[in-house]
């Protein structure tokens, strides 16, 4: 069904449509935002094991103040 969907001509066509919709001035901002999002996502995945949960006693102390 989706055989050959990622041929170079299809990717060029998608890029041209994106260029028409967003314009050449907006594309660098979109690229920068997308790159930052991917980096943040990778950092979150890598740091998932490093997240430390507070003990319940510390949570109660901060609520009392």
Phi, psi and omega in degrees: 000310181257031183290123178078024183289334182258041175286153183304322181295326178291318179294322177296319179298317178297317179297321177295320178295318178298319178297320178292322183287313186264338181082158184291336181286332185270340185299318178299323178292320179294316179297317179295318178295320179293318178297318179295320179296318180294318178298316179297321179296317179296321177296320180294321178292320181290325182269007183299323181283342184271354181291126180253132177270141178285143173295155183298330181295325178290323178297320180292324180295319181288330178287328183288331184284000000 
